[in-house]
Structures are given as C-alpha cells and as structure tokens.
Amino acid sequence: MATSPYYDCVVIGGGASGFFTAIRLKEEAPHLSVCILEAQQSTLGKVKISGGGRCNVTHILPETTEDSAIPKALMGFYPRQYPQLLGHFIEWSPAQMLGWLEKHGVPTKVEKDGRAFPASDDSGSIVHVFESACEAWGIPIRTGARVTDVVKRSTIEVEPHLPQFQHAEANFILRLSSNVLIEAKTIVLATGGSENGYRLAEQLGLTLTPKVPSLFTFKIDDVDLTELAGVSLPWVKAKLQFPKAMQESFPKAVQKAIPKGGITQEGAFLVTHWGVSGPVVLKLSAWGAFALEASKYQATLLLDCLPDLPDESILTALRDERVTSAKKWIANACPFEALPKRWWFYLIDKAGIDGYTPWQEVGEKKAITQLCEVLKRLALPIVGKGVFKEEFVTAGGVALPSVNPNSLEAKTTAGCYVVGELLNVDGLTGGFNFHHCWASANTVACAIANQLDGV
C-alpha cells in the first residue's frame, strides 16, 4: 500500500486567506511542512477579479486616526462588529500588510478614500507575489483537490473500519475526490463561502450561521426613478425600514439587530437602470443583510437628500425661492446647489407639483411642505436585490463563539483552524474583507507555529 503524504499543516482552500496562512506559517516556522489544497483548477480567483482587476488589498484610515486607535476604528467597518476581531487587527494592521507587500517587491498606493492597491493597478501583482512566495518556501499547491471527508484520529479509535493512520504525528486524514488520502497534524479551513467548506465545518462540529448575501444593490419599483440612471448625489442619509408586522416575524436575533426606527447609513448615492446603488446602499445591504433576507428583500428606503439641513432651514429656503424666483418655473430654479437638475425635477413630480409652474404660484403651505417632505424623507419601495459585480461577499459562516478568539482554533476539534470568509465575518467594500483575510490568516499561522514549534 502506498504511503499517504503527510504535512504538519494542510490548508484547505487556495484563496486569499489560504495562501496567506501558508506563507505566514512558513515565515514563522520554516521547518514545518505545509500544503495548499484547492478544489478548483485554479487558485486565487477572487484576488484576480476583485476591485475590477486592481485588487483593493486593504484600507488605510485617515492620518488623523492614531495608531493605537486603528484596530478599534477598523471594527466599525464590519457590520456584526464582533469584539473577537480586535486582537487580530492589533496583531496585523493595514500598515503591516502594506509593509509586507513592499518587502516582497510589491509597491502599493493609497487613494484619497483610503483604499490601498498595488501600484501597478493590477491584481496580477498580488497573485504573483503569493505564488512566488509559495514556490520560494516549497509549499506545494494541489488544484482540482476537493476534500470530501476529514477523519479525526479520535474517530478512528471508535470506528476502526475507517482509513487507518500511517503517520504517528497525524491527527487528520483528508480524503480527496480522487480518493487520494493525505494526513496532517493540523488543518486550516480556508474555503470561503463554498458549500463544501460549510459541509466540512459542520462535519468537524463547528456551529454555522446560515449565509446570506451582503454588499448588493437595491431593486426599486419606480419607473420614473430608473429612467434617471446615472444621476448621483454626493452625500445622503438613508434609512432601511420594515413594516412592523413583518419585522415581528423575523428571528429574534435579527429583530434585536435592527435599531429602533430602522437601519441608517450615510454616503454617496447612485441611481441605476434597476434601482439604486452607491456606498450608502452597499453599507445598508451589509448592515441589513439578515433582515433583508428575512424580508425576502421587501422593504422601504427612506432618503434624506439634504442631511446637513433641518426641515426648518429647507422650508425657509423654499419660501425665499418663491420670492427671488417668483416668475421662474420651479423646475428651472432650485435653491439647493447639491441637487442635480434631473433629480430636482423628479422630486418636484414626487411632491405632486408641475415643474412648469412659476414659483409664485406654488402654494406656501401644502406644496412647499410636501416638497420639504420628499427632500428629507423620500420613500422608495425596495422589491429585490441586484448584484454588486466587483464583490462576492456573504454574511454568515462559522460562528465566532465556536472558535477560540485568540487562535481561531475550533473548540470542538483540536488542531482545526478557520480563517477568512468562512468565518461569520464580513466587511464593507473598500478593502476590509481582504484585510480580515490577512489578519485572520496571520492569527492562525502564529498559533500553529507556536503550537508545533520544536515538535
């Protein structure tokens, strides 16, 4: 019988977190043997296409943020805001990630909004550095290697009919779809949101939170709105609300996560051919991921087009416009410079006003009050979700209470670790999901190195 290959650590998953775990482990403990198994025929798929092919590797917070405050500030960009993240961000910061890339020959740049990219604007730079590092460290990468079963040594002891261990140091036998067996002392689940990853995690006794989409656009049932595709507002405040009866039907944990009055975010806003998008919408979709799934993506989006102005200031500006632009059509005289002309015309129509009415004929009480209402509380009916093509992010995964917060080792299975998107951690767009991959990979690599060092 052929001898099964043995490794000190087998990383299951050839994505961002899987590669970085393997590389960091070799950096921390060069004597350990490490292997990467990838079910698909190619590796680093999301890295290649992320950020429109540029790869937004992490996010650098404003210079005003003190170094000691960065880990805690980062947590604000992860909708579930798990306190377990803090330690990982302390140990591996965005600046450290950029430093690592620079050290390995990949210069980077930080754009005005804080997003960090390789200076080449080419995700191939990141793919190349990971592949080169694996080659330099002698880390074998097996593609088309789907793991169908994981057998623990403790299971063999009570079920002797299962495959027998050939290596005294091994704690796990991994069966591949090709029926090849590989033995490992430790394993790392780095499968992302794949169904096979969920299955393996469940097999190993980990608690799973059902996965739901995160970071997506909203479909809006309003033909007049979608005809404005391309119109954008630089800064709005938006609120996601659900009917009371519907909200009361949500699972208790989902109900508790919805603030009184609804889920609120601020940011830029964009009208699309099917509804609305932009940073404010993507943030709402992330924070409201589980509630939106429970509602079957039926909700109301309340839009404040002028968040810096209270109602009274808006009413005053509208009344003043009645005087200064008395004979002008209301469609041609908007008192708010921040509003695009097409958007202003849309709001006028929503307020029930003919845009070709002279300002002096606009009723001061009813019409102006209604116009103020749509400016501050425009109700848009959400009827579904769109797809955010540059990101593939899910909320849900391995529940953090089922892993040790300091090492990310499964509490149910010693020697089994979880990294990256398979954990129930999801961040906003802007490099935060990748940074969690790097930080969690570093945590696991250091934990395994500490555990096996000298063994």
N, C-alpha and C positions, 0 to 999 in steps of 0.2 A: 504493500500500500504506500502510495506517495506521501511524503511528509507535507503537512499543511504549512504554508508560510506563517511566520509569527512576527508580530510587531509589538513594541511597547505601547504604541498608541495607533489606533486606526480611526481616521476622521471620515465619517460617512457624510459625504456631500462636498462637491467641488465648486462651491460658490465663494463669495467674498469671505464670509466668516470661516469657512472650512480651510481655505488656503492660508488665511492669516493665522489661524490657530496652529496649523502645522509648522509654518515658518517661525512663528514666535516660540514654539516649543523647542525647535532645534536651536534657536538663538539662546534660549535659557539653559538647555541641557543637550549639548551637541552629541553626547554619547547615546541618546535614546533613538530607537528606530521608529520611524513614523511613515504612515502610508495614507494616501487620499483615495477614497472610492467615490466615483461619480456614476450615477445611473444612466445619464445621457451620454451621447457620443462626443460631446464637447463640454468644456468647463467654463466657468466664469461668465455664464450667459447674461446675467443681469448687469454685471460690470460693463460688458461690452456695449449695451444699449442704453444704459442709464444716462440721464441728463442730455438726451438727444445725441448720444455718442461721445459726450465730453467727459462723463463720469464726475459727478459732484461728490468728491471724496469725504468731505466733512464741512463743518460750518464754524467760522471764527466769529465770536461775539464782538460787539463794538469795543474799541480801545478803552472806553470808559469803565468797562467791567473789570474789576480787579481779579488777578489770577486766582486768589483764594475763593472768590465768589463764583467762578465759572462753572464748576461741577453742579452746584445747586441751580444756577441760572439755566443750564442746559436742560434740566429736568422739566422746565416749563414748556419744552417743545415736544414732549411725549405725552399724549392725551391721557393715558392712565396714570402718569406721574407716580410710578412705583418708587418708594424710598430705597428699594434694593439697588436702584441704578446708581445712586450717589457714589458708592465705593468704587464702582467700575470706572466712573468718569474721573474720580480723583486719581486713580492709578494710570489712566490712559486718556489724556486730554486731546482736543483737536490740534493744539500746537505740537504735541508729541507725535501725532500721526503725520503731520506735515514734515516734521523733523526727520522721521523715519524714512519718508519718501525721498527727501532731499539727500539723506545719507546713502540711499540706494540708487541715486542717479536720476531721480525724477523731480525736477524743479516744479514748483507749484505757484499758483497765483490766487489771490483772494479778491473777489469782486466787491463792489460797493455795498451790496446787500449781505455780505458775509459768506457767501457760498465760495468754497475753495475747489479749484480744479487743477489738473496737471497743466503746466504752462503750454503744453502742446495743444491743448483743447482736444485731445484725442484719448479716448478710453483705452486705446491700444497700449498707451504708455503704462497704465496700471496693470493691464493683463501681462505685458512683457516683464515687468519687474517681479510680479508674483511667480510667473513661470520660470524666470531666470533664477530666482531665489531657491525655488524647489530643486532645480537642476543643480545649483551650487551645493545645496545641502544633501543631495542624494535622496530626495523624497520621491518615491515612486507614485505616479498618478495613474490609476486604472479607470478608464472610461468604459461605458457600457457595463458597469459593475453594480447592478442593482442588488441591494441587500434584501433578501426575502425573509430571513429569520435570524434572530440573535439568541443563542443559547448561553445561559449563565452556568458557571461551574456548580453553583449551589443547586441548580435544577437537575443537573446530571446525577447528582448524588441520590435523588429520589426518583428519577426517571432514567434508569440505566439503558433503555432502548435508544436514547438519543445519541448523536455522534459523540465519540469519546475524545478527550483532550490528548494531544500528543506532546504538548509543551507544559512543563510543570509550572511555569510562571504565568500562563494564560488564565484569564478569568472569563473570557468570552470566546465562543465560536460563532463566526459570521458565515452564513450560507448565502452565496450569490445565486442569481437567477440561472447561472451557467452550472450550478451545483458544485462549484469550487468552494472549498472551506478555507477560511482564514482565521487564525487565532490571534487574540490580542489581550494584553494586560489591562489596558484602558480603552474606552471608546468615546468618541465625541459625536453627538448628533448635530449635524450642521446642514440639515436638509431643507432649510427654508420652510415655506408653507406647503410643501408637497404632501399628497395623500399618503405616500409611503412613509414619510417622516412621521406623520401623525400615528400611523399604524405601529411603527416600531416603538415610538414613545409610549403608546398605550400598552404594548406588549411588555415593556420594561417597567410598568407600574406607575408611570407619571400621570398626573392629573392634567386633563386637557380642557381648555376653554374653547368652545366652538369658534371657528374662524369666520370672520365676516369681512367684506371689502372695506378698505379705508383709502382716503385720498381719491375722490372721484368728483365729477361734476354733477349738477342737478338738471334733470329734465323739467321744464316748466310748461304748463298748459296755458299758453298765452301767445297766439299767433302774432299779435301786434308787437310783442316783445321780441320774438325770434327774428322778426323782419329787421331788427336793429343790430343783427350780428356784426360784431367788430367794435361796437360802442363800448367804451371803458370809463370807469370812474376811478380816480387815483386813490381815494380813501373813503370807505363807507363803514358803517357799523351794521352788522346783520345778526338777526336772531332766528334760531330754529325753534319752532313751536309745534306741539302735537295736541290734537283735541283731548280734552280731559278724559273722556271715556276710553279713548284709545290708549292714552298713557297709563291709565289704571290697569289695562290688560297686559302691560309689559311685565317681564320677570322682575321681581323685587329689586335685584341688583341693578338692573337697567334703570328702573324708576329712581332709585337713590342717586344715580349718577347724573340725573338731569336737574340743573339748578332751578329754583323757583322762578317762573317767568320764561324759562327757555334757555337754550344754549347760545351764548353770544360770542362773536369774534369780530375783529376789525381788520381791514386791509383793502387791497385793490380789488376791483370788481369788473368782470368782463361778460358781455352778452355774446352768446354763441348761436349757431343755427338750430340748436335743440333746447337751449335754456341759458344757464348761467355758469360761469367758471371764475377763475382768478384765485389769488391766495386766500381771500376771505371765505370763499366757498369750499376750497380744499381743506381749510382748517376746520370749518364746521362739519364737513364729512368725516374728518378724523375724530373729533371730539364726540360727534353724534353717531359714530359707526354702529354701535349695538342698538341704539334707539331707532335709527333709520332702518336697520334690518328688521327689527321687531314690527315696525310700522308698514313693512313692505314698500318702503320708500314713498310714503304718502305723508306729507307734512306741509307746513306753511313757512315761507321765508319772509320775515319782516325786514324791510330795508330802510335804513336811515341814510339818506343821500347826503345830508349835511350834518355829520355828527358833532362838529365843533360849534354849531349854532343851536341854542334852545328854541323852543316854539315861539316864544315871545319876540326874539330877535328876527325870526323868519317872518312872522306876521307884520312886524314893523317895516321890514324891507319890502314886502309885497305892497303894503299900503303906500309907502313912499313912491313905489314904482307907478302906482295909479296916478300920481300927481306929475312926476317927472316925465313919464312916457304916456301921458293921457291919450294922445291921438294915434299912438303906435299900436300895431297889432301885438297882442300878448305873445304870440309865437316869435316875434322879432325883437322882443325886449325882455331879456331875462336878467334879474337883479343879482344872479349868482354866477360868477365867472367860472367856477369849478365844474359847472354842468355843461356837457356838450349840447349843441343846439338840438340834435335829433332826440336826445334824452329829455330835454326840456319839453319838446313838443309832445313826446309820449306821456309825460307826467300831466301836462295840461289836459290831454284827452282823458287820462285816468280820473282826473278831477271833474270830468263832465263839462269842460269848458271848450268852446270853439276857439281854436288858435287864431282865427282871423277876426276875433272880436277886439275892438280898441280897449286899451286898459281902462279908460274912463267909464266903460260900460260893464266892467266886471264888478259884480256885487261884493261889497266890502265884507259882509258878514258870511253868508253861506259859501260863496265861491272861493273867497280868499281863505276861509277856514278849511275848506276841503282841499285846496291846493297845498296848504301847510301840512295837512294830514298825509297826503301822498309823498310829500318831500321827506317827512320824518318817519312814516310808518306804511310804506308801500307793501301791500300783501301780495306775494307771488306764490301760486299753488305748485308745490313740488309733486310730480306724478311718477318719478322714477329716477334712476341714476344713469349717468353717462360713464365713459371710460376715460381715465386720465392716462394717455398713451405713454408718457415718459416714466411712469412709476408703476410698480406691481407690488403693492403693499397690502397686507392683510392685518387686521386686528385679530387677536386670539392666538392660541397655541398653548405650549406647556405653561401651566400656571406657575408663577414665581414662588408661591409658598411650597411647591413640591420639590424645589431645588435649594441647596444651601446658598444663601445670599452672598457669601464670601468667595465661593469657589465655583458655583453653578453645577455642582455635583448632585445627581439625583438622590433624594433622601431614601428612595426605595431600593436603589441599586448602586452599591459602592463601585466606583471606577467608571461610571457612566456620566458623562457631562453633556450639557446642552448649550448651544451658542446661537447667536444671530436671530433671524426672523422666526425660527421655530419656537422661540420663547414668546410669551404673550406680551410683547413689547413692540410698539410701532410709533414712529416719529413723524413729524410733519415733513413736507417736502423742503429741500434746502440742504441736504447732506446729513440730516440727523439719523436716518435709518442706517446709512453706511457707517456713521460713527458708532452706533450701537454695535454693529458687527465687529468693528475693530476693538472696541473696549471689552466686549464680552469674550472675544477670542483671546485677548491678552490675559484676562482674568483666568480663563480655563488653562491656557498654556502655562502660566505661572503656577497654578495649583497642581497640575500634573507634574511639572518639573520638580516642585517641592516634594510631592508625594513619592516620586520614583527616583529622585536624585541619589545616586550612590547605591541603588538596588541592583 
